[in-house]
Amino acid sequence: MKILVAIAFILIIGSLGSALFYLMRDKGGSKRTVRALALRVGFSVLLFILILVANRLGYIQPTGLH
């Protein structure tokens, strides 16, 4: 489970980095920045759903204050 979360974070950061690259390179003239940011939002939502499902199925346990 830790590996899946780490991969998702890497994808999110990579998508954010590519959006910054396209923003700087294209100067707002193309839709590649918007696509990269939409992909980042999609990865973030997917990660959130993955964490909820993993918690529900018992793959991860909540920790911290009770």
CHARMM-style PDB file with segment names, atoms N, HN, CA, C and O in Angstrom:
ATOM      1  N   MET     1       0.826  -1.191   0.000  1.00  0.00      PROA
ATOM      2  CA  MET     1       0.000   0.000   0.000  1.00  0.00      PROA
ATOM      3  C   MET     1       0.872   1.257   0.000  1.00  0.00      PROA
ATOM      4  O   MET     1       0.553   2.242  -0.666  1.00  0.00      PROA
ATOM      5  N   LYS     2       1.972   1.212   0.751  1.00  0.00      PROA
ATOM      6  HN  LYS     2       2.230   0.412   1.292  1.00  0.00      PROA
ATOM      7  CA  LYS     2       2.871   2.361   0.803  1.00  0.00      PROA
ATOM      8  C   LYS     2       3.458   2.667  -0.568  1.00  0.00      PROA
ATOM      9  O   LYS     2       3.662   3.827  -0.928  1.00  0.00      PROA
ATOM     10  N   ILE     3       3.725   1.608  -1.324  1.00  0.00      PROA
ATOM     11  HN  ILE     3       3.559   0.667  -1.031  1.00  0.00      PROA
ATOM     12  CA  ILE     3       4.305   1.797  -2.655  1.00  0.00      PROA
ATOM     13  C   ILE     3       3.301   2.472  -3.580  1.00  0.00      PROA
ATOM     14  O   ILE     3       3.674   3.356  -4.351  1.00  0.00      PROA
ATOM     15  N   LEU     4       2.031   2.072  -3.516  1.00  0.00      PROA
ATOM     16  HN  LEU     4       1.727   1.354  -2.890  1.00  0.00      PROA
ATOM     17  CA  LEU     4       1.003   2.699  -4.356  1.00  0.00      PROA
ATOM     18  C   LEU     4       0.831   4.178  -4.024  1.00  0.00      PROA
ATOM     19  O   LEU     4       0.686   5.005  -4.924  1.00  0.00      PROA
ATOM     20  N   VAL     5       0.845   4.508  -2.750  1.00  0.00      PROA
ATOM     21  HN  VAL     5       0.963   3.836  -2.019  1.00  0.00      PROA
ATOM     22  CA  VAL     5       0.712   5.903  -2.341  1.00  0.00      PROA
ATOM     23  C   VAL     5       1.924   6.701  -2.802  1.00  0.00      PROA
ATOM     24  O   VAL     5       1.781   7.828  -3.276  1.00  0.00      PROA
ATOM     25  N   ALA     6       3.113   6.127  -2.667  1.00  0.00      PROA
ATOM     26  HN  ALA     6       3.229   5.211  -2.282  1.00  0.00      PROA
ATOM     27  CA  ALA     6       4.326   6.814  -3.112  1.00  0.00      PROA
ATOM     28  C   ALA     6       4.302   7.052  -4.621  1.00  0.00      PROA
ATOM     29  O   ALA     6       4.674   8.130  -5.085  1.00  0.00      PROA
ATOM     30  N   ILE     7       3.869   6.063  -5.379  1.00  0.00      PROA
ATOM     31  HN  ILE     7       3.566   5.188  -5.002  1.00  0.00      PROA
ATOM     32  CA  ILE     7       3.767   6.209  -6.835  1.00  0.00      PROA
ATOM     33  C   ILE     7       2.761   7.306  -7.185  1.00  0.00      PROA
ATOM     34  O   ILE     7       3.006   8.118  -8.077  1.00  0.00      PROA
ATOM     35  N   ALA     8       1.636   7.325  -6.482  1.00  0.00      PROA
ATOM     36  HN  ALA     8       1.437   6.665  -5.758  1.00  0.00      PROA
ATOM     37  CA  ALA     8       0.625   8.355  -6.746  1.00  0.00      PROA
ATOM     38  C   ALA     8       1.184   9.745  -6.456  1.00  0.00      PROA
ATOM     39  O   ALA     8       0.948  10.679  -7.223  1.00  0.00      PROA
ATOM     40  N   PHE     9       1.924   9.890  -5.352  1.00  0.00      PROA
ATOM     41  HN  PHE     9       2.116   9.131  -4.729  1.00  0.00      PROA
ATOM     42  CA  PHE     9       2.526  11.191  -5.048  1.00  0.00      PROA
ATOM     43  C   PHE     9       3.535  11.601  -6.114  1.00  0.00      PROA
ATOM     44  O   PHE     9       3.598  12.773  -6.485  1.00  0.00      PROA
ATOM     45  N   ILE    10       4.314  10.662  -6.603  1.00  0.00      PROA
ATOM     46  HN  ILE    10       4.263   9.710  -6.302  1.00  0.00      PROA
ATOM     47  CA  ILE    10       5.279  10.964  -7.663  1.00  0.00      PROA
ATOM     48  C   ILE    10       4.554  11.408  -8.928  1.00  0.00      PROA
ATOM     49  O   ILE    10       4.993  12.348  -9.592  1.00  0.00      PROA
ATOM     50  N   LEU    11       3.450  10.745  -9.270  1.00  0.00      PROA
ATOM     51  HN  LEU    11       3.094   9.982  -8.731  1.00  0.00      PROA
ATOM     52  CA  LEU    11       2.675  11.142 -10.445  1.00  0.00      PROA
ATOM     53  C   LEU    11       2.085  12.544 -10.275  1.00  0.00      PROA
ATOM     54  O   LEU    11       2.064  13.331 -11.221  1.00  0.00      PROA
ATOM     55  N   ILE    12       1.611  12.851  -9.078  1.00  0.00      PROA
ATOM     56  HN  ILE    12       1.628  12.211  -8.309  1.00  0.00      PROA
ATOM     57  CA  ILE    12       1.033  14.165  -8.811  1.00  0.00      PROA
ATOM     58  C   ILE    12       2.106  15.249  -8.941  1.00  0.00      PROA
ATOM     59  O   ILE    12       1.882  16.273  -9.587  1.00  0.00      PROA
ATOM     60  N   ILE    13       3.258  15.028  -8.334  1.00  0.00      PROA
ATOM     61  HN  ILE    13       3.440  14.197  -7.809  1.00  0.00      PROA
ATOM     62  CA  ILE    13       4.343  16.005  -8.406  1.00  0.00      PROA
ATOM     63  C   ILE    13       4.851  16.134  -9.839  1.00  0.00      PROA
ATOM     64  O   ILE    13       5.139  17.241 -10.295  1.00  0.00      PROA
ATOM     65  N   GLY    14       4.963  15.014 -10.552  1.00  0.00      PROA
ATOM     66  HN  GLY    14       4.729  14.115 -10.181  1.00  0.00      PROA
ATOM     67  CA  GLY    14       5.403  15.055 -11.948  1.00  0.00      PROA
ATOM     68  C   GLY    14       4.441  15.836 -12.831  1.00  0.00      PROA
ATOM     69  O   GLY    14       4.867  16.599 -13.698  1.00  0.00      PROA
ATOM     70  N   SER    15       3.158  15.647 -12.613  1.00  0.00      PROA
ATOM     71  HN  SER    15       2.812  15.027 -11.909  1.00  0.00      PROA
ATOM     72  CA  SER    15       2.161  16.376 -13.388  1.00  0.00      PROA
ATOM     73  C   SER    15       2.208  17.870 -13.079  1.00  0.00      PROA
ATOM     74  O   SER    15       2.063  18.705 -13.972  1.00  0.00      PROA
ATOM     75  N   LEU    16       2.411  18.191 -11.815  1.00  0.00      PROA
ATOM     76  HN  LEU    16       2.529  17.512 -11.090  1.00  0.00      PROA
ATOM     77  CA  LEU    16       2.531  19.594 -11.431  1.00  0.00      PROA
ATOM     78  C   LEU    16       3.781  20.224 -12.049  1.00  0.00      PROA
ATOM     79  O   LEU    16       3.755  21.374 -12.488  1.00  0.00      PROA
ATOM     80  N   GLY    17       4.865  19.466 -12.077  1.00  0.00      PROA
ATOM     81  HN  GLY    17       4.886  18.532 -11.720  1.00  0.00      PROA
ATOM     82  CA  GLY    17       6.094  19.956 -12.700  1.00  0.00      PROA
ATOM     83  C   GLY    17       5.932  20.159 -14.198  1.00  0.00      PROA
ATOM     84  O   GLY    17       6.424  21.144 -14.749  1.00  0.00      PROA
ATOM     85  N   SER    18       5.247  19.239 -14.858  1.00  0.00      PROA
ATOM     86  HN  SER    18       4.847  18.439 -14.411  1.00  0.00      PROA
ATOM     87  CA  SER    18       5.044  19.406 -16.296  1.00  0.00      PROA
ATOM     88  C   SER    18       4.132  20.595 -16.586  1.00  0.00      PROA
ATOM     89  O   SER    18       4.308  21.275 -17.597  1.00  0.00      PROA
ATOM     90  N   ALA    19       3.164  20.852 -15.714  1.00  0.00      PROA
ATOM     91  HN  ALA    19       3.021  20.299 -14.893  1.00  0.00      PROA
ATOM     92  CA  ALA    19       2.309  22.026 -15.899  1.00  0.00      PROA
ATOM     93  C   ALA    19       3.137  23.304 -15.786  1.00  0.00      PROA
ATOM     94  O   ALA    19       2.948  24.242 -16.559  1.00  0.00      PROA
ATOM     95  N   LEU    20       4.048  23.336 -14.827  1.00  0.00      PROA
ATOM     96  HN  LEU    20       4.202  22.574 -14.199  1.00  0.00      PROA
ATOM     97  CA  LEU    20       4.918  24.509 -14.693  1.00  0.00      PROA
ATOM     98  C   LEU    20       5.808  24.661 -15.918  1.00  0.00      PROA
ATOM     99  O   LEU    20       6.006  25.771 -16.411  1.00  0.00      PROA
ATOM    100  N   PHE    21       6.342  23.553 -16.407  1.00  0.00      PROA
ATOM    101  HN  PHE    21       6.181  22.651 -16.007  1.00  0.00      PROA
ATOM    102  CA  PHE    21       7.183  23.590 -17.612  1.00  0.00      PROA
ATOM    103  C   PHE    21       6.411  24.137 -18.808  1.00  0.00      PROA
ATOM    104  O   PHE    21       6.901  25.013 -19.522  1.00  0.00      PROA
ATOM    105  N   TYR    22       5.206  23.620 -19.024  1.00  0.00      PROA
ATOM    106  HN  TYR    22       4.808  22.909 -18.444  1.00  0.00      PROA
ATOM    107  CA  TYR    22       4.401  24.087 -20.150  1.00  0.00      PROA
ATOM    108  C   TYR    22       3.990  25.550 -19.985  1.00  0.00      PROA
ATOM    109  O   TYR    22       3.927  26.292 -20.965  1.00  0.00      PROA
ATOM    110  N   LEU    23       3.716  25.960 -18.766  1.00  0.00      PROA
ATOM    111  HN  LEU    23       3.768  25.357 -17.969  1.00  0.00      PROA
ATOM    112  CA  LEU    23       3.344  27.344 -18.508  1.00  0.00      PROA
ATOM    113  C   LEU    23       4.496  28.272 -18.856  1.00  0.00      PROA
ATOM    114  O   LEU    23       4.289  29.314 -19.477  1.00  0.00      PROA
ATOM    115  N   MET    24       5.699  27.904 -18.465  1.00  0.00      PROA
ATOM    116  HN  MET    24       5.867  27.057 -17.961  1.00  0.00      PROA
ATOM    117  CA  MET    24       6.862  28.743 -18.735  1.00  0.00      PROA
ATOM    118  C   MET    24       7.243  28.706 -20.216  1.00  0.00      PROA
ATOM    119  O   MET    24       7.656  29.723 -20.774  1.00  0.00      PROA
ATOM    120  N   ARG    25       7.109  27.565 -20.844  1.00  0.00      PROA
ATOM    121  HN  ARG    25       6.774  26.739 -20.391  1.00  0.00      PROA
ATOM    122  CA  ARG    25       7.546  27.417 -22.230  1.00  0.00      PROA
ATOM    123  C   ARG    25       6.549  28.017 -23.224  1.00  0.00      PROA
ATOM    124  O   ARG    25       6.947  28.710 -24.160  1.00  0.00      PROA
ATOM    125  N   ASP    26       5.271  27.755 -23.025  1.00  0.00      PROA
ATOM    126  HN  ASP    26       4.948  27.192 -22.264  1.00  0.00      PROA
ATOM    127  CA  ASP    26       4.256  28.185 -23.985  1.00  0.00      PROA
ATOM    128  C   ASP    26       3.715  29.580 -23.704  1.00  0.00      PROA
ATOM    129  O   ASP    26       3.013  30.148 -24.541  1.00  0.00      PROA
ATOM    130  N   LYS    27       4.027  30.135 -22.553  1.00  0.00      PROA
ATOM    131  HN  LYS    27       4.597  29.673 -21.874  1.00  0.00      PROA
ATOM    132  CA  LYS    27       3.552  31.474 -22.168  1.00  0.00      PROA
ATOM    133  C   LYS    27       2.026  31.571 -22.203  1.00  0.00      PROA
ATOM    134  O   LYS    27       1.477  32.619 -22.542  1.00  0.00      PROA
ATOM    135  N   GLY    28       1.343  30.479 -21.854  1.00  0.00      PROA
ATOM    136  HN  GLY    28       1.789  29.628 -21.579  1.00  0.00      PROA
ATOM    137  CA  GLY    28      -0.115  30.478 -21.803  1.00  0.00      PROA
ATOM    138  C   GLY    28      -0.775  30.365 -23.164  1.00  0.00      PROA
ATOM    139  O   GLY    28      -1.982  30.578 -23.279  1.00  0.00      PROA
ATOM    140  N   GLY    29      -0.008  30.034 -24.204  1.00  0.00      PROA
ATOM    141  HN  GLY    29       0.972  29.860 -24.111  1.00  0.00      PROA
ATOM    142  CA  GLY    29      -0.560  29.972 -25.552  1.00  0.00      PROA
ATOM    143  C   GLY    29      -1.171  28.639 -25.935  1.00  0.00      PROA
ATOM    144  O   GLY    29      -1.778  28.525 -26.999  1.00  0.00      PROA
ATOM    145  N   SER    30      -1.024  27.634 -25.097  1.00  0.00      PROA
ATOM    146  HN  SER    30      -0.530  27.726 -24.232  1.00  0.00      PROA
ATOM    147  CA  SER    30      -1.589  26.326 -25.441  1.00  0.00      PROA
ATOM    148  C   SER    30      -2.387  25.773 -24.266  1.00  0.00      PROA
ATOM    149  O   SER    30      -2.404  26.344 -23.175  1.00  0.00      PROA
ATOM    150  N   LYS    31      -3.038  24.664 -24.515  1.00  0.00      PROA
ATOM    151  HN  LYS    31      -3.025  24.200 -25.400  1.00  0.00      PROA
ATOM    152  CA  LYS    31      -3.866  24.053 -23.473  1.00  0.00      PROA
ATOM    153  C   LYS    31      -3.135  22.942 -22.738  1.00  0.00      PROA
ATOM    154  O   LYS    31      -3.746  22.228 -21.942  1.00  0.00      PROA
ATOM    155  N   ARG    32      -1.841  22.780 -22.986  1.00  0.00      PROA
ATOM    156  HN  ARG    32      -1.345  23.360 -23.632  1.00  0.00      PROA
ATOM    157  CA  ARG    32      -1.093  21.709 -22.327  1.00  0.00      PROA
ATOM    158  C   ARG    32      -0.999  21.939 -20.825  1.00  0.00      PROA
ATOM    159  O   ARG    32      -1.001  20.977 -20.057  1.00  0.00      PROA
ATOM    160  N   THR    33      -0.918  23.180 -20.396  1.00  0.00      PROA
ATOM    161  HN  THR    33      -0.917  23.961 -21.020  1.00  0.00      PROA
ATOM    162  CA  THR    33      -0.868  23.480 -18.963  1.00  0.00      PROA
ATOM    163  C   THR    33      -2.168  23.057 -18.294  1.00  0.00      PROA
ATOM    164  O   THR    33      -2.153  22.456 -17.220  1.00  0.00      PROA
ATOM    165  N   VAL    34      -3.281  23.369 -18.922  1.00  0.00      PROA
ATOM    166  HN  VAL    34      -3.293  23.857 -19.795  1.00  0.00      PROA
ATOM    167  CA  VAL    34      -4.585  23.011 -18.364  1.00  0.00      PROA
ATOM    168  C   VAL    34      -4.735  21.500 -18.297  1.00  0.00      PROA
ATOM    169  O   VAL    34      -5.247  20.974 -17.309  1.00  0.00      PROA
ATOM    170  N   ARG    35      -4.297  20.800 -19.328  1.00  0.00      PROA
ATOM    171  HN  ARG    35      -3.881  21.227 -20.130  1.00  0.00      PROA
ATOM    172  CA  ARG    35      -4.368  19.333 -19.325  1.00  0.00      PROA
ATOM    173  C   ARG    35      -3.520  18.734 -18.216  1.00  0.00      PROA
ATOM    174  O   ARG    35      -3.947  17.799 -17.539  1.00  0.00      PROA
ATOM    175  N   ALA    36      -2.312  19.275 -18.027  1.00  0.00      PROA
ATOM    176  HN  ALA    36      -1.965  20.035 -18.577  1.00  0.00      PROA
ATOM    177  CA  ALA    36      -1.426  18.750 -16.983  1.00  0.00      PROA
ATOM    178  C   ALA    36      -2.027  19.006 -15.596  1.00  0.00      PROA
ATOM    179  O   ALA    36      -1.937  18.144 -14.721  1.00  0.00      PROA
ATOM    180  N   LEU    37      -2.631  20.161 -15.387  1.00  0.00      PROA
ATOM    181  HN  LEU    37      -2.704  20.860 -16.097  1.00  0.00      PROA
ATOM    182  CA  LEU    37      -3.258  20.447 -14.098  1.00  0.00      PROA
ATOM    183  C   LEU    37      -4.508  19.593 -13.883  1.00  0.00      PROA
ATOM    184  O   LEU    37      -4.784  19.164 -12.763  1.00  0.00      PROA
ATOM    185  N   ALA    38      -5.255  19.349 -14.948  1.00  0.00      PROA
ATOM    186  HN  ALA    38      -5.031  19.697 -15.858  1.00  0.00      PROA
ATOM    187  CA  ALA    38      -6.425  18.472 -14.833  1.00  0.00      PROA
ATOM    188  C   ALA    38      -5.991  17.047 -14.501  1.00  0.00      PROA
ATOM    189  O   ALA    38      -6.654  16.355 -13.729  1.00  0.00      PROA
ATOM    190  N   LEU    39      -4.895  16.619 -15.078  1.00  0.00      PROA
ATOM    191  HN  LEU    39      -4.357  17.181 -15.706  1.00  0.00      PROA
ATOM    192  CA  LEU    39      -4.350  15.299 -14.775  1.00  0.00      PROA
ATOM    193  C   LEU    39      -3.921  15.225 -13.309  1.00  0.00      PROA
ATOM    194  O   LEU    39      -4.126  14.205 -12.652  1.00  0.00      PROA
ATOM    195  N   ARG    40      -3.330  16.300 -12.801  1.00  0.00      PROA
ATOM    196  HN  ARG    40      -3.164  17.129 -13.335  1.00  0.00      PROA
ATOM    197  CA  ARG    40      -2.934  16.347 -11.398  1.00  0.00      PROA
ATOM    198  C   ARG    40      -4.143  16.223 -10.479  1.00  0.00      PROA
ATOM    199  O   ARG    40      -4.100  15.504  -9.480  1.00  0.00      PROA
ATOM    200  N   VAL    41      -5.215  16.922 -10.817  1.00  0.00      PROA
ATOM    201  HN  VAL    41      -5.250  17.506 -11.628  1.00  0.00      PROA
ATOM    202  CA  VAL    41      -6.437  16.836 -10.020  1.00  0.00      PROA
ATOM    203  C   VAL    41      -6.996  15.412 -10.082  1.00  0.00      PROA
ATOM    204  O   VAL    41      -7.452  14.879  -9.071  1.00  0.00      PROA
ATOM    205  N   GLY    42      -6.960  14.807 -11.250  1.00  0.00      PROA
ATOM    206  HN  GLY    42      -6.588  15.240 -12.071  1.00  0.00      PROA
ATOM    207  CA  GLY    42      -7.422  13.436 -11.392  1.00  0.00      PROA
ATOM    208  C   GLY    42      -6.608  12.466 -10.548  1.00  0.00      PROA
ATOM    209  O   GLY    42      -7.172  11.588  -9.894  1.00  0.00      PROA
ATOM    210  N   PHE    43      -5.281  12.618 -10.560  1.00  0.00      PROA
ATOM    211  HN  PHE    43      -4.824  13.330 -11.091  1.00  0.00      PROA
ATOM    212  CA  PHE    43      -4.424  11.770  -9.726  1.00  0.00      PROA
ATOM    213  C   PHE    43      -4.709  11.987  -8.242  1.00  0.00      PROA
ATOM    214  O   PHE    43      -4.706  11.031  -7.466  1.00  0.00      PROA
ATOM    215  N   SER    44      -4.955  13.226  -7.844  1.00  0.00      PROA
ATOM    216  HN  SER    44      -4.958  14.002  -8.475  1.00  0.00      PROA
ATOM    217  CA  SER    44      -5.234  13.521  -6.438  1.00  0.00      PROA
ATOM    218  C   SER    44      -6.551  12.880  -5.997  1.00  0.00      PROA
ATOM    219  O   SER    44      -6.628  12.305  -4.911  1.00  0.00      PROA
ATOM    220  N   VAL    45      -7.571  12.978  -6.825  1.00  0.00      PROA
ATOM    221  HN  VAL    45      -7.508  13.445  -7.707  1.00  0.00      PROA
ATOM    222  CA  VAL    45      -8.860  12.360  -6.510  1.00  0.00      PROA
ATOM    223  C   VAL    45      -8.715  10.842  -6.453  1.00  0.00      PROA
ATOM    224  O   VAL    45      -9.276  10.196  -5.569  1.00  0.00      PROA
ATOM    225  N   LEU    46      -7.965  10.275  -7.392  1.00  0.00      PROA
ATOM    226  HN  LEU    46      -7.509  10.800  -8.111  1.00  0.00      PROA
ATOM    227  CA  LEU    46      -7.738   8.837  -7.408  1.00  0.00      PROA
ATOM    228  C   LEU    46      -7.002   8.387  -6.143  1.00  0.00      PROA
ATOM    229  O   LEU    46      -7.334   7.350  -5.569  1.00  0.00      PROA
ATOM    230  N   LEU    47      -6.011   9.157  -5.713  1.00  0.00      PROA
ATOM    231  HN  LEU    47      -5.742   9.999  -6.179  1.00  0.00      PROA
ATOM    232  CA  LEU    47      -5.293   8.827  -4.485  1.00  0.00      PROA
ATOM    233  C   LEU    47      -6.218   8.889  -3.278  1.00  0.00      PROA
ATOM    234  O   LEU    47      -6.157   8.021  -2.407  1.00  0.00      PROA
ATOM    235  N   PHE    48      -7.066   9.894  -3.217  1.00  0.00      PROA
ATOM    236  HN  PHE    48      -7.115  10.599  -3.925  1.00  0.00      PROA
ATOM    237  CA  PHE    48      -8.014  10.025  -2.105  1.00  0.00      PROA
ATOM    238  C   PHE    48      -8.957   8.828  -2.058  1.00  0.00      PROA
ATOM    239  O   PHE    48      -9.200   8.272  -0.986  1.00  0.00      PROA
ATOM    240  N   ILE    49      -9.486   8.430  -3.203  1.00  0.00      PROA
ATOM    241  HN  ILE    49      -9.289   8.881  -4.073  1.00  0.00      PROA
ATOM    242  CA  ILE    49     -10.389   7.284  -3.264  1.00  0.00      PROA
ATOM    243  C   ILE    49      -9.642   6.001  -2.896  1.00  0.00      PROA
ATOM    244  O   ILE    49     -10.189   5.144  -2.200  1.00  0.00      PROA
ATOM    245  N   LEU    50      -8.398   5.864  -3.357  1.00  0.00      PROA
ATOM    246  HN  LEU    50      -7.954   6.559  -3.921  1.00  0.00      PROA
ATOM    247  CA  LEU    50      -7.594   4.699  -3.022  1.00  0.00      PROA
ATOM    248  C   LEU    50      -7.390   4.590  -1.513  1.00  0.00      PROA
ATOM    249  O   LEU    50      -7.480   3.497  -0.954  1.00  0.00      PROA
ATOM    250  N   ILE    51      -7.116   5.710  -0.855  1.00  0.00      PROA
ATOM    251  HN  ILE    51      -7.042   6.598  -1.309  1.00  0.00      PROA
ATOM    252  CA  ILE    51      -6.919   5.700   0.594  1.00  0.00      PROA
ATOM    253  C   ILE    51      -8.220   5.346   1.307  1.00  0.00      PROA
ATOM    254  O   ILE    51      -8.205   4.579   2.269  1.00  0.00      PROA
ATOM    255  N   LEU    52      -9.332   5.886   0.856  1.00  0.00      PROA
ATOM    256  HN  LEU    52      -9.344   6.510   0.074  1.00  0.00      PROA
ATOM    257  CA  LEU    52     -10.616   5.549   1.475  1.00  0.00      PROA
ATOM    258  C   LEU    52     -10.948   4.065   1.335  1.00  0.00      PROA
ATOM    259  O   LEU    52     -11.382   3.429   2.296  1.00  0.00      PROA
ATOM    260  N   VAL    53     -10.745   3.522   0.149  1.00  0.00      PROA
ATOM    261  HN  VAL    53     -10.392   4.039  -0.632  1.00  0.00      PROA
ATOM    262  CA  VAL    53     -11.035   2.100  -0.094  1.00  0.00      PROA
ATOM    263  C   VAL    53     -10.086   1.224   0.721  1.00  0.00      PROA
ATOM    264  O   VAL    53     -10.516   0.230   1.307  1.00  0.00      PROA
ATOM    265  N   ALA    54      -8.808   1.577   0.767  1.00  0.00      PROA
ATOM    266  HN  ALA    54      -8.459   2.385   0.291  1.00  0.00      PROA
ATOM    267  CA  ALA    54      -7.838   0.794   1.532  1.00  0.00      PROA
ATOM    268  C   ALA    54      -8.177   0.805   3.017  1.00  0.00      PROA
ATOM    269  O   ALA    54      -8.021  -0.210   3.696  1.00  0.00      PROA
ATOM    270  N   ASN    55      -8.636   1.935   3.521  1.00  0.00      PROA
ATOM    271  HN  ASN    55      -8.763   2.759   2.969  1.00  0.00      PROA
ATOM    272  CA  ASN    55      -9.043   2.017   4.914  1.00  0.00      PROA
ATOM    273  C   ASN    55     -10.266   1.137   5.160  1.00  0.00      PROA
ATOM    274  O   ASN    55     -10.328   0.417   6.156  1.00  0.00      PROA
ATOM    275  N   ARG    56     -11.219   1.197   4.267  1.00  0.00      PROA
ATOM    276  HN  ARG    56     -11.169   1.783   3.458  1.00  0.00      PROA
ATOM    277  CA  ARG    56     -12.454   0.417   4.413  1.00  0.00      PROA
ATOM    278  C   ARG    56     -12.190  -1.084   4.369  1.00  0.00      PROA
ATOM    279  O   ARG    56     -12.823  -1.853   5.093  1.00  0.00      PROA
ATOM    280  N   LEU    57     -11.246  -1.502   3.511  1.00  0.00      PROA
ATOM    281  HN  LEU    57     -10.732  -0.878   2.923  1.00  0.00      PROA
ATOM    282  CA  LEU    57     -10.926  -2.916   3.375  1.00  0.00      PROA
ATOM    283  C   LEU    57      -9.929  -3.401   4.428  1.00  0.00      PROA
ATOM    284  O   LEU    57      -9.650  -4.597   4.510  1.00  0.00      PROA
ATOM    285  N   GLY    58      -9.394  -2.486   5.230  1.00  0.00      PROA
ATOM    286  HN  GLY    58      -9.621  -1.514   5.164  1.00  0.00      PROA
ATOM    287  CA  GLY    58      -8.482  -2.870   6.296  1.00  0.00      PROA
ATOM    288  C   GLY    58      -7.029  -2.974   5.897  1.00  0.00      PROA
ATOM    289  O   GLY    58      -6.217  -3.485   6.669  1.00  0.00      PROA
ATOM    290  N   TYR    59      -6.671  -2.496   4.693  1.00  0.00      PROA
ATOM    291  HN  TYR    59      -7.331  -2.081   4.066  1.00  0.00      PROA
ATOM    292  CA  TYR    59      -5.273  -2.533   4.272  1.00  0.00      PROA
ATOM    293  C   TYR    59      -4.427  -1.522   5.031  1.00  0.00      PROA
ATOM    294  O   TYR    59      -3.226  -1.726   5.206  1.00  0.00      PROA
ATOM    295  N   ILE    60      -5.037  -0.439   5.481  1.00  0.00      PROA
ATOM    296  HN  ILE    60      -6.013  -0.273   5.340  1.00  0.00      PROA
ATOM    297  CA  ILE    60      -4.341   0.546   6.295  1.00  0.00      PROA
ATOM    298  C   ILE    60      -5.178   0.783   7.559  1.00  0.00      PROA
ATOM    299  O   ILE    60      -6.397   0.609   7.563  1.00  0.00      PROA
ATOM    300  N   GLN    61      -4.498   1.176   8.606  1.00  0.00      PROA
ATOM    301  HN  GLN    61      -3.509   1.317   8.602  1.00  0.00      PROA
ATOM    302  CA  GLN    61      -5.155   1.438   9.872  1.00  0.00      PROA
ATOM    303  C   GLN    61      -4.887   2.880  10.282  1.00  0.00      PROA
ATOM    304  O   GLN    61      -3.771   3.370  10.109  1.00  0.00      PROA
ATOM    305  N   PRO    62      -5.884   3.563  10.819  1.00  0.00      PROA
ATOM    306  CA  PRO    62      -5.645   4.918  11.293  1.00  0.00      PROA
ATOM    307  C   PRO    62      -4.746   4.884  12.531  1.00  0.00      PROA
ATOM    308  O   PRO    62      -4.829   3.972  13.354  1.00  0.00      PROA
ATOM    309  N   THR    63      -3.891   5.894  12.642  1.00  0.00      PROA
ATOM    310  HN  THR    63      -3.823   6.635  11.974  1.00  0.00      PROA
ATOM    311  CA  THR    63      -3.016   6.017  13.801  1.00  0.00      PROA
ATOM    312  C   THR    63      -3.154   7.424  14.357  1.00  0.00      PROA
ATOM    313  O   THR    63      -3.778   8.286  13.736  1.00  0.00      PROA
ATOM    314  N   GLY    64      -2.584   7.653  15.506  1.00  0.00      PROA
ATOM    315  HN  GLY    64      -2.078   6.953  16.010  1.00  0.00      PROA
ATOM    316  CA  GLY    64      -2.629   8.988  16.091  1.00  0.00      PROA
ATOM    317  C   GLY    64      -3.430   8.983  17.362  1.00  0.00      PROA
ATOM    318  O   GLY    64      -3.559   7.956  18.030  1.00  0.00      PROA
ATOM    319  N   LEU    65      -3.967  10.134  17.694  1.00  0.00      PROA
ATOM    320  HN  LEU    65      -3.862  10.967  17.152  1.00  0.00      PROA
ATOM    321  CA  LEU    65      -4.737  10.277  18.922  1.00  0.00      PROA
ATOM    322  C   LEU    65      -6.080   9.586  18.815  1.00  0.00      PROA
ATOM    323  O   LEU    65      -6.710   9.603  17.757  1.00  0.00      PROA
ATOM    324  N   HSD    66      -6.515   8.987  19.889  1.00  0.00      PROA
ATOM    325  HN  HSD    66      -6.004   8.974  20.748  1.00  0.00      PROA
ATOM    326  CA  HSD    66      -7.810   8.281  19.870  1.00  0.00      PROA
ATOM    327  C   HSD    66      -8.830   9.052  20.631  1.00  0.00      PROA
ATOM    328  OT1 HSD    66      -9.980   8.624  20.731  1.00  0.00      PROA
TER     329      HSD     66
END
